Amino acid sequence: MTKLWAKGYQLNQIVEDFMTGDDPLLDLRIARYDCIASIAHAKMLSSIGILSAVECEQLVTTLGEILELVDNGQFTIENSQEDIHTAIENYLVNALGDIGKKIHTARSRNDQVLTALRLYSKHELRTIMAKLIATMEVLHDFAVKYQNIPYVGRTHYQKAMPSSMGLWMGALLESLLDDATLVIDSYKLIDQSPLGSAASYGVSLPIDRQLCSDLLGFAKMQNNVLYANNSRGKFESVIIHGLSQIMLDLSKLATDVILFSAPEMAYLNLPQEFCPGSSLMPNKKNPDPFELIRAKSATVMANLWQVMEISRALPSGYNRDLQETKRPLFDSLDIVGQTLEVVAIIMAQVSANQEKCLAGFTPEVFATDYALQLAVQGVPFRDAYGQVAANLQNSGLNDPLQNILAKTHLGATGNLGLDSIKNRIEELKQFKF
């Protein structure tokens, strides 16, 4: 197998293995997109006379063969090939001889991987958005179904004021909607073609970068060839940041579900098919999926930090350090996609226990509302606060449902705006990726 940089000498095998790492395995993820980008590049080379029409057709046809192998899981990358770009070019040369050797004209592996990663990330973000929308629809159904079940809201994890299942889930939904905006923003940012930037400094041929961008379906072309290479790592971190916000929210959901389903509260019922037991204690039914969601959220945060730290002190131009940003990107996309699926599956089966929720109420939970009631009657609020604080067990208020429904200002328990949330979810479905 010929290396694309081969100049007649061999690398030390131990050092070569170290540098190659797991790239042959990781690069299979972007194999499809490297082929697609190569097809666009071949058509561009034909348009400027570097390839004849016949040569271009042969390259496009053979790249189509590789695409079919990739899609069927039959294309492999040997460690000696280092990466997907070498594997594809070797295949082309073996099949087409000198014609295959022409495909690399006016490009570098640097802008190849940039382009393949952009195309791959666009596809994955579309998938993430679809899963996020599906999960939000499940959570919205929960919010509507149980919106008027009161439970004791907490601050500092101490009893605070009356809340509701609708308020709790509505808060999560609105946060996830903001996360969806971050996903869309990251998609818009990366939707620009870097192809033609070569090894950071362009080439001395009249290549048509705009044609490549159009053929690949990018919204625009990334203009400055040096910035195209400098943006690697930066763009990955932007994507992972949006993903990390989703995981932050799902981690909070996980902790709430763990607490709310504990026997001491039992506000929520978790079906047993989602809860493994203990190998020692026969009585256990554990919320393991939610504990793993919390842990995996930490992994995505670490991936974000890793990519930012790798990129932070690099000089302008391509640096091999950037090879290490692929793994955390792929890992983050995998984690978030799988977590959204798990949350949707479980939360579709979780139910709220109204009796247990109401059982948590004690007189002091209504203290703030009683103080506000006295203030309306003319007692200065600070005096009302003192009066209630001195006699918390006699607030005179004891109907949780009446309490939550009476709070009708925007966003409160009696005016949740769940219809508005549903409309925003529907609007997300109309976004054209």
C-alpha positions in Angstrom: 0.0 0.0 0.0 1.4 3.4 -1.0 1.3 6.3 1.4 0.3 9.6 -0.1 3.4 11.3 1.3 5.8 8.4 0.3 9.3 9.7 -0.6 11.3 6.5 -0.6 11.9 5.9 3.1 10.2 4.0 5.9 9.0 5.3 9.3 10.0 3.6 12.5 7.1 1.1 13.0 6.5 1.9 16.7 6.4 5.6 16.0 4.2 5.0 12.9 1.7 3.0 15.0 1.6 5.7 17.6 0.9 8.4 15.0 -1.7 6.3 13.2 -3.6 5.4 16.4 -7.2 4.4 15.8 -7.6 6.6 12.7 -8.2 3.6 10.4 -11.3 2.7 12.5 -12.5 6.2 13.2 -12.1 7.2 9.5 -14.7 4.6 8.4 -17.3 7.0 9.8 -16.3 9.7 7.2 -15.5 7.3 4.3 -18.9 8.0 2.6 -18.3 11.7 2.8 -14.7 11.6 1.6 -16.0 9.7 -1.5 -18.7 12.3 -2.0 -16.2 15.2 -1.7 -13.8 13.4 -4.1 -16.5 13.1 -6.7 -17.1 16.9 -6.4 -13.3 17.5 -6.6 -13.0 15.3 -9.8 -15.8 17.2 -11.5 -14.2 20.5 -10.6 -10.8 19.3 -12.0 -12.6 18.3 -15.2 -14.2 21.7 -15.4 -10.8 23.4 -15.5 -9.2 20.9 -17.9 -7.0 18.9 -15.4 -9.1 15.8 -16.1 -10.7 14.8 -19.4 -14.4 14.1 -19.4 -13.6 10.3 -19.8 -11.2 10.4 -16.9 -13.7 12.2 -14.7 -16.4 9.7 -15.5 -14.1 6.8 -14.7 -13.1 8.3 -11.3 -16.7 9.1 -10.5 -17.8 5.6 -11.3 -15.1 4.0 -9.3 -15.8 6.3 -6.4 -19.3 5.1 -6.6 -18.1 1.5 -6.3 -16.2 2.5 -3.1 -19.4 4.2 -1.8 -21.3 0.9 -2.3 -18.6 -1.0 -0.4 -18.7 1.6 2.4 -22.5 1.4 2.7 -22.3 -2.4 2.8 -19.6 -2.4 5.5 -17.1 -4.0 3.1 -14.6 -1.2 2.8 -11.6 -1.4 5.1 -8.6 0.7 5.9 -5.3 -0.9 6.6 -3.0 0.5 9.3 -0.3 0.9 6.7 -2.6 3.2 4.8 -3.0 5.5 7.8 -6.3 7.1 6.9 -9.4 7.0 4.7 -7.9 9.4 2.1 -5.0 7.0 1.4 -7.3 4.0 1.3 -9.6 5.6 -1.3 -6.7 6.8 -3.5 -5.0 3.4 -3.4 -8.3 1.8 -4.5 -8.5 4.3 -7.4 -5.0 3.7 -8.5 -5.3 0.0 -8.3 -8.5 0.2 -10.4 -7.6 3.0 -12.8 -3.8 3.3 -12.8 -2.5 6.7 -13.6 -6.0 8.2 -13.8 -6.4 7.4 -10.1 -3.1 9.2 -9.3 -4.7 12.4 -10.7 -7.5 12.7 -8.1 -5.2 14.4 -5.5 -4.3 17.3 -7.8 -4.7 20.6 -6.0 -5.8 19.2 -2.7 -4.3 18.0 0.6 -5.5 15.5 3.1 -6.0 18.4 5.4 -8.9 19.9 3.4 -10.1 16.4 2.6 -10.7 15.6 6.2 -12.1 19.1 6.9 -14.7 18.6 4.1 -15.5 15.1 5.1 -16.0 16.1 8.7 -18.2 19.0 7.7 -20.4 16.7 5.6 -20.5 14.1 8.3 -21.3 16.6 11.1 -24.1 18.1 9.0 -25.7 14.7 8.7 -25.3 13.8 12.3 -26.7 17.2 13.5 -29.8 16.5 11.4 -30.1 13.2 13.1 -29.6 14.7 16.5 -32.3 17.3 15.8 -34.8 14.7 14.8 -34.1 12.8 18.0 -34.3 15.9 20.1 -37.7 16.8 18.6 -39.0 13.3 19.2 -37.9 13.4 22.8 -39.5 16.8 23.3 -42.7 15.5 22.0 -42.7 12.7 24.5 -41.9 15.1 27.3 -44.6 17.5 26.1 -47.1 14.7 26.3 -46.1 14.1 29.9 -46.4 17.8 30.7 -49.9 18.0 29.3 -51.1 14.8 30.9 -49.8 15.6 34.4 -49.8 19.4 34.3 -52.2 19.9 37.2 -50.6 17.5 39.6 -49.1 19.6 42.4 -45.9 18.7 44.2 -43.7 20.4 46.7 -41.1 22.6 44.9 -37.7 23.0 46.5 -34.8 25.4 46.7 -31.6 24.4 48.4 -33.3 21.1 48.3 -35.6 22.2 51.2 -39.3 22.5 50.9 -40.1 25.9 49.3 -43.4 26.5 47.5 -46.1 24.6 45.6 -45.0 23.4 42.1 -46.6 21.1 39.6 -45.5 18.4 37.2 -46.4 20.7 34.4 -44.1 23.4 35.6 -41.3 20.9 36.1 -41.5 19.4 32.7 -42.3 22.7 31.0 -39.0 24.1 32.4 -37.1 21.2 30.9 -38.9 21.6 27.5 -38.1 25.3 27.2 -34.5 24.6 28.0 -34.3 21.9 25.4 -35.9 24.3 22.9 -33.0 26.7 23.6 -30.6 23.8 23.1 -32.2 23.2 19.7 -31.4 26.8 18.8 -27.7 26.0 19.6 -27.8 22.9 17.4 -29.2 24.9 14.5 -26.6 27.7 15.1 -23.8 25.1 15.0 -25.2 23.6 11.8 -25.4 27.0 10.2 -21.8 27.7 11.2 -20.3 24.5 9.8 -22.4 24.7 6.6 -19.6 26.2 4.6 -17.2 24.4 2.3 -13.5 24.4 3.1 -12.5 22.3 0.0 -9.7 23.9 -2.0 -7.9 25.3 1.0 -5.3 22.5 0.5 -2.5 22.6 3.0 -3.7 25.9 4.5 -2.4 28.1 1.7 -4.3 27.4 -1.5 -2.8 26.2 -4.7 -1.3 27.7 -7.9 -4.1 26.4 -10.1 -7.3 28.2 -11.1 -9.5 25.8 -9.1 -13.2 26.5 -8.8 -13.9 26.3 -5.1 -17.4 27.6 -5.5 -18.3 24.8 -7.9 -17.2 22.3 -5.3 -19.2 24.0 -2.6 -22.3 24.0 -4.8 -21.9 20.4 -5.8 -21.6 19.4 -2.1 -24.7 21.3 -1.1 -23.0 23.7 1.3 -24.8 27.0 2.0 -21.6 28.9 1.2 -17.9 28.6 0.7 -15.4 29.3 3.5 -13.4 32.0 1.9 -10.0 32.4 3.6 -8.0 29.2 2.9 -5.9 29.6 6.1 -9.0 30.2 8.3 -10.5 27.0 6.7 -7.7 25.0 8.3 -7.6 27.1 11.5 -11.4 26.5 12.0 -10.8 22.8 12.5 -11.1 22.2 16.2 -13.0 25.4 16.6 -16.0 24.1 14.6 -15.9 20.8 16.5 -16.0 22.6 19.8 -19.0 24.6 18.7 -20.8 21.4 17.8 -19.9 19.7 21.1 -20.9 22.8 23.1 -24.4 22.6 21.7 -24.5 18.9 22.5 -23.2 19.5 26.0 -26.1 21.8 26.7 -28.5 19.0 25.8 -26.7 16.7 28.2 -26.7 19.3 30.9 -30.5 19.4 30.7 -30.9 15.6 30.5 -28.5 15.3 33.5 -30.8 17.6 35.5 -33.8 15.5 34.4 -32.0 12.4 35.4 -31.3 13.6 38.9 -34.9 14.8 39.4 -36.3 11.5 38.2 -33.9 9.6 40.5 -35.1 11.7 43.5 -38.8 11.8 42.5 -38.9 8.0 42.0 -37.2 7.3 45.4 -39.6 5.4 47.8 -39.5 8.4 50.2 -41.1 10.6 47.6 -42.5 8.2 44.9 -43.8 11.1 42.9 -42.9 9.2 39.7 -43.4 5.5 38.9 -40.5 4.0 36.9 -41.5 0.8 35.0 -39.3 -2.1 36.2 -38.2 -3.0 32.6 -35.9 0.1 32.8 -34.6 -0.6 36.3 -32.1 -3.4 37.0 -31.7 -4.9 40.5 -28.9 -5.6 42.8 -26.9 -8.9 42.8 -27.0 -8.8 46.6 -30.2 -7.0 47.7 -33.4 -8.6 46.6 -35.4 -5.5 47.3 -33.6 -3.2 44.9 -35.0 -1.6 41.7 -32.4 0.9 40.5 -32.7 3.9 38.2 -29.4 2.9 36.5 -30.2 4.5 33.1 -30.5 7.9 34.7 -27.4 7.5 36.7 -25.5 6.7 33.5 -27.0 9.8 31.8 -25.5 11.9 34.5 -22.1 10.2 34.0 -22.2 10.5 30.2 -23.0 14.2 30.5 -19.7 14.5 32.2 -18.0 12.7 29.3 -19.4 15.2 26.8 -18.2 18.1 29.0 -14.8 16.5 29.1 -14.9 16.1 25.3 -15.6 19.7 24.8 -12.7 20.7 27.1 -10.4 18.3 25.3 -11.1 19.7 21.9 -10.8 23.3 23.1 -7.5 22.6 24.8 -6.1 20.8 21.8 -6.9 23.8 19.6 -6.1 26.5 22.1 -2.4 27.1 21.6 -1.8 25.9 18.0 -0.1 28.1 15.5 -1.9 29.0 12.3 -2.0 26.3 9.7 -2.6 22.6 9.9 -1.1 20.8 12.9 -1.2 17.0 13.5 -2.6 17.7 17.0 -6.0 18.1 15.3 -6.1 14.4 14.6 -7.1 14.0 18.2 -10.3 16.1 17.8 -12.1 13.5 15.8 -12.6 11.0 18.6 -14.3 13.4 21.1 -16.6 14.7 18.3 -17.7 11.2 17.3 -18.1 10.2 20.9 -20.2 13.2 21.8 -22.5 12.7 18.8 -22.9 9.0 19.8 -23.7 9.8 23.4 -26.2 12.5 22.8 -28.0 10.5 20.1 -28.3 7.4 22.2 -29.2 9.4 25.4 -32.1 11.1 23.6 -33.4 7.8 22.4 -33.2 6.3 25.9 -34.9 9.3 27.5 -37.8 9.2 25.0 -38.3 5.5 25.5 -38.4 5.7 29.3 -40.3 8.9 29.8 -43.0 7.7 27.5 -43.7 5.0 30.1 -43.1 7.1 33.3 -46.3 8.1 35.2 -46.9 10.6 38.0 -48.4 9.5 41.3 -50.9 12.2 42.3 -51.5 10.7 45.8 -47.8 10.7 46.7 -47.3 14.2 45.3 -50.1 15.6 47.4 -48.8 13.7 50.5 -45.7 15.8 50.5 -47.5 19.0 51.3 -47.2 20.4 54.8 -48.5 23.8 56.0 -45.2 25.6 55.7 -45.1 25.0 52.0 -47.9 27.7 51.7 -46.1 30.2 53.8 -45.0 32.5 51.0 -48.5 32.5 49.4 -50.0 33.4 52.8 -47.6 36.3 53.3 -48.6 37.6 49.9 -52.2 37.2 50.8 -51.7 39.3 53.9 -49.9 41.9 51.8 -52.9 42.2 49.5 -55.0 42.8 52.5 -52.9 45.8 53.4 -50.2 44.4 55.7 -46.7 45.6 54.6 -45.0 42.6 53.1 -42.1 42.7 55.5 -44.5 42.6 58.4 -46.5 39.9 56.8 -43.3 37.9 56.3 -42.6 38.2 60.0 -46.0 37.2 61.1 -46.0 34.1 58.9 -42.5 33.1 59.9 -43.5 33.2 63.5 -46.4 30.7 63.0 -45.6 28.5 59.9 -48.1 25.8 60.9 -51.1 28.0 60.6 -51.0 29.6 57.1 -54.7 29.1 56.6 -54.0 27.7 53.1 -54.1 24.0 52.4 -55.3 23.2 48.9 -52.4 22.5 46.6 -54.4 22.3 43.4 -56.3 25.5 44.0 -52.9 27.1 44.8 -51.2 26.2 41.6 -54.2 27.0 39.4 -54.5 30.4 41.0 -51.1 31.5 39.8 -52.1 32.7 36.4 -49.4 35.2 35.4 -47.2 34.3 32.4 -45.2 31.1 32.9 -46.6 30.2 36.4 -48.3 26.9 37.3 -51.8 28.2 36.2 -50.5 29.5 32.9 -47.8 27.2 31.7 -47.9 28.0 28.0 -47.7 24.4 26.9 -49.5 25.2 23.7 -46.8 27.7 22.9 -44.1 25.1 23.6 -45.9 22.7 21.2 -45.9 25.3 18.5 -42.2 25.9 18.9 -41.6 22.2 18.6 -43.6 22.1 15.4 -41.7 25.1 14.0 -38.4 23.2 14.6 -39.7 20.5 12.2 -39.9 23.1 9.5 -36.3 24.2 9.7 -34.6 23.3 6.4 -31.3 21.6 7.1 
